Amino acid sequence: MSKPIVVGVNGQPNSDIALEWAIAEAAHRAVPLLILHAGEVAPMRAVGRGPLLQTTRTSGKALVDKAIAVVQAMNKDIFVSSVIAPGAPADVLIRWSAEALMLVVGNRGRSPLRSSVGAKVAARARCPVIIARAVPSKHTPVVLGVDGSLVSKAAAAFAFDYAAKHTAGVRAIHTWRRSSLPGSGALPAQRRAHLYVAAEALADAHDRHPTVLAWVVCTIGNARDVLRDESTQAQLLVVGTHGRGAKSGLLLGSVSRALIRTASCPVAVIPTKCPYATGL
């Protein structure tokens, strides 16, 4: 059996959006869906008389049962299972990432503190992590951020694979800052050099999916701002876990971290340690 799509649920509205996204993707790919609820602790005692009637474990079971009912109502053909696991949500999700085709979690908003779980998971997961949001029209492209790094090629592999499965195009965005340093070359030469970097990042992925229509946008600007604006007309925004110079597997790059909070569409964060990094 294929690896499942794993979706984290916690009963919040953002969790409901993540569940709906995961159901749709599991149905589209014909793969199993695993519903994961984390954060269970030992039963608590009431401050007043008697024990607390509803422990966190029974509350977790109710959340999972409700999520399973939603799956069955939306698509009875999906093979669905569930897990209630003890521990901090980010740690539990990271552990399960080794067994997942992808992890899907809800968006916690624009506050850096409120988005910490998604950022932690995206930084350390061993599979693609989807930060779910309401999805624009399926007629919009997959937007891909590229910078020429190894993880950028992994992100390109995921973006083209996703686009091929959803009959979408890929709009690859490479941003750069104009240099006036001696030896950096004239502006046209700089443009050609950066366009080459972007094309190289896409080459392997496009060879594997030659029917996917792709555009390369090479522009001077701030990557966070440009990709945030592009996300308003995208069905998915795909980025890597870090940019050049970051410590592999330890840091979530500033661009990816910012986009988790500010993008208008779902964000897929692709780690260095996943099948897409080796072209599988």
C-alpha positions as a printed Julia matrix, in Angstrom:
280×3 Matrix{Float64}:
   0.0    0.0     0.0
   1.17   3.54   -0.74
   2.34   5.8     2.03
  -0.57   7.83    3.42
  -1.2   11.52    3.42
  -1.06  12.43    7.11
  -3.24  15.31    8.31
  -3.06  16.86   11.76
  -6.39  17.69   13.4
  -7.06  19.7    16.56
 -10.67  20.86   16.24
  -9.82  24.41   15.15
 -11.14  26.0    11.92
  -7.68  25.91   10.32
  -7.6   22.17   11.07
 -10.9   21.71    9.23
  -9.41  23.4     6.15
  -6.37  21.11    6.36
  -8.62  18.06    6.57
 -10.63  19.1     3.5
  -7.42  19.72    1.52
  -6.0   16.33    2.58
  -9.22  14.51    1.66
  -9.26  16.05   -1.8
  -5.6   15.22   -2.4
  -5.9   11.64   -1.11
  -8.88  11.1    -3.42
  -7.03  12.65   -6.35
  -3.95  10.46   -5.83
  -5.89   7.36   -4.74
  -3.74   6.98   -1.6
  -4.68   6.3     2.05
  -5.38   9.09    4.53
  -4.2    9.0     8.13
  -5.8   11.36   10.65
  -3.39  12.32   13.43
  -4.28  14.03   16.7
  -1.39  14.93   19.0
  -1.0   16.44   22.44
  -2.69  13.87   24.63
  -1.72  13.98   28.31
  -2.62  12.03   31.43
  -6.2   12.55   32.69
  -6.62  15.73   34.73
  -8.52  16.19   37.98
 -11.2   18.79   38.38
 -10.49  21.72   40.71
 -13.82  21.14   42.47
 -15.42  17.88   43.48
 -14.85  14.62   41.61
 -12.74  13.77   38.57
 -12.86  15.63   35.3
 -15.55  13.78   33.36
 -14.05  14.32   29.94
 -10.31  13.71   29.74
  -8.14  15.0    26.96
  -8.03  11.47   25.56
 -11.79  11.19   25.14
 -11.8   14.68   23.69
  -9.12  13.59   21.19
 -11.15  10.52   20.22
 -14.18  12.7    19.58
 -12.11  14.94   17.28
 -10.77  11.95   15.38
 -14.19  10.32   15.07
 -15.62  13.57   13.72
 -12.8   13.84   11.18
 -13.39  10.26   10.02
 -17.08  11.05    9.56
 -16.14  14.03    7.39
 -13.91  11.83    5.24
 -16.66   9.24    4.78
 -19.17  11.95    3.91
 -16.87  13.51    1.3
 -15.46  10.34   -0.26
 -16.29   6.8     0.87
 -13.61   5.3    -1.38
 -10.7    6.71    0.67
  -9.0    4.23    2.98
  -8.82   6.18    6.25
  -7.11   5.36    9.54
  -6.37   7.39   12.67
  -3.8    7.79   15.44
  -4.02   9.59   18.78
  -0.44  10.17   19.93
   1.05  11.67   23.1
   3.5   14.52   22.85
   3.86  18.04   21.53
   2.06  18.4    18.18
   5.17  19.48   16.26
   7.25  16.6    17.61
   4.55  14.04   16.84
   4.07  15.31   13.3
   7.82  15.3    12.68
   8.08  11.67   13.86
   5.26  10.65   11.54
   6.8   12.45    8.56
   9.08   9.46    7.92
   5.97   7.34    7.26
   4.02   9.92    5.24
   3.71  10.77    1.58
   3.11  14.31    2.79
   1.99  16.07    5.98
  -0.93  18.5     5.93
  -1.41  21.03    8.73
  -3.59  24.08    9.2
  -2.48  27.68    8.92
  -2.34  29.54   12.24
  -2.41  33.06   10.83
   0.14  35.81   10.34
   1.62  35.92   13.83
   5.08  34.27   14.02
   4.18  32.78   17.41
   0.87  31.31   16.21
   2.52  29.69   13.2
   5.33  28.06   15.22
   4.02  24.47   14.89
   3.85  24.65   11.1
   7.29  26.27   10.92
   8.87  23.66   13.22
   7.32  20.8    11.28
   8.33  22.26    7.91
  11.91  22.75    9.09
  12.44  19.18   10.28
  10.0   16.94    8.43
  11.25  14.19    6.15
   8.44  14.63    3.62
   6.7   17.59    1.96
   4.65  19.68    4.38
   1.49  21.43    3.2
   0.3   24.49    5.12
  -3.33  24.44    4.06
  -5.51  27.43    3.23
  -8.63  28.01    1.21
  -7.72  27.19   -2.38
  -8.17  29.61   -5.31
  -9.4   28.37   -8.68
  -7.86  25.12   -9.92
  -7.29  26.96  -13.2
  -4.47  28.94  -11.57
  -0.86  27.68  -11.83
   1.47  26.11   -9.31
   3.93  28.84   -8.28
   7.48  27.69   -7.54
  10.26  29.65   -5.85
  13.71  28.74   -7.22
  17.19  29.85   -6.24
  19.5   27.25   -7.79
  20.21  25.3    -4.59
  19.8   21.52   -4.19
  16.58  21.95   -2.23
  15.34  24.25   -4.97
  15.64  21.32   -7.38
  13.7   19.15   -4.93
  10.99  21.81   -4.78
  10.91  21.89   -8.6
  10.5   18.1    -8.71
   7.52  18.3    -6.35
   5.97  21.26   -8.17
   6.12  19.58  -11.59
   4.85  16.27  -10.19
   1.93  18.04   -8.51
   1.2   20.09  -11.63
   1.21  16.97  -13.81
  -1.27  15.23  -11.51
  -3.55  18.29  -11.42
  -3.23  19.29  -15.09
  -1.77  22.65  -14.14
   1.12  24.79  -15.29
   4.18  25.81  -13.27
   5.13  29.46  -12.87
   8.73  29.45  -11.62
   9.87  32.63   -9.87
  13.54  33.5    -9.44
  14.24  36.82   -7.71
  17.57  38.55   -7.37
  19.09  41.82   -6.27
  20.97  43.92   -8.81
  24.67  44.16   -8.04
  26.87  47.19   -8.75
  30.06  45.55   -7.43
  33.13  45.54   -9.68
  33.19  42.39  -11.79
  29.47  41.72  -11.43
  28.83  42.65  -15.04
  26.31  44.88  -16.75
  22.61  44.47  -16.05
  21.86  42.41  -19.21
  24.66  40.01  -18.29
  23.33  39.7   -14.76
  19.86  38.93  -16.12
  21.22  36.2   -18.39
  23.16  34.64  -15.52
  20.13  34.54  -13.24
  17.89  33.19  -16.01
  20.4   30.38  -16.48
  20.25  29.59  -12.74
  16.45  29.36  -12.88
  16.45  27.21  -16.02
  18.98  24.81  -14.51
  16.84  24.41  -11.39
  13.9   23.32  -13.56
  15.72  21.16  -16.11
  15.48  17.73  -14.46
  11.89  18.21  -13.3
  10.77  19.38  -16.74
  12.51  16.42  -18.4
  10.45  14.08  -16.2
   7.22  15.97  -16.97
   7.67  17.41  -20.49
   3.93  18.0   -20.99
   3.7   20.43  -18.06
   3.57  23.99  -19.33
   6.13  26.11  -17.48
   6.96  29.81  -17.32
  10.15  31.28  -15.87
   9.91  34.72  -14.28
  13.29  36.21  -13.42
  12.91  39.52  -11.65
  14.78  41.94   -9.42
  13.14  42.16   -6.02
  12.6   40.66   -2.58
  11.68  36.97   -2.78
   9.25  37.15    0.16
   7.31  40.05   -1.37
   7.29  38.72   -4.93
   6.2   35.19   -3.98
   3.58  36.53   -1.55
   2.07  38.57   -4.37
   2.25  35.63   -6.79
   0.39  33.44   -4.27
  -2.8   35.43   -4.8
  -3.15  33.79   -8.22
  -1.86  30.29   -7.43
  -3.43  26.99   -6.42
  -0.23  26.02   -4.57
   3.03  27.8    -3.68
   6.08  25.5    -3.52
   9.31  26.46   -1.73
  12.29  24.69   -0.16
  13.18  24.48    3.49
  16.07  26.89    3.23
  18.08  29.06    0.89
  21.79  29.2     0.15
  24.04  29.06    3.19
  21.51  27.69    5.68
  22.37  24.59    7.72
  20.65  21.7     6.0
  17.81  20.2     8.02
  18.14  22.69   10.88
  16.85  25.98    9.59
  13.69  27.02    7.85
  14.8   29.84    5.58
  13.46  33.32    6.18
  11.58  33.3     2.87
   9.81  30.0     3.59
   9.04  31.03    7.16
   7.52  34.33    6.04
   5.42  32.7     3.32
   3.96  30.17    5.74
   2.39  33.18    7.49
   1.6   35.51    4.61
   0.82  33.51    1.44
  -2.74  33.6     0.15
  -2.8   29.99   -1.09
  -1.66  26.65    0.39
   2.13  26.42    0.77
   4.17  23.26    0.15
   7.54  23.25    1.92
   9.93  20.65    0.52
  12.79  19.39    2.74
  16.24  18.3     1.64
  15.71  14.79    3.05
  12.79  13.45    1.01
  12.4   11.42   -2.21
  11.99  14.57   -4.29
  15.52  15.64   -3.3
  16.91  12.62   -5.16
  14.48  12.81   -8.04
  12.42   9.78   -7.03
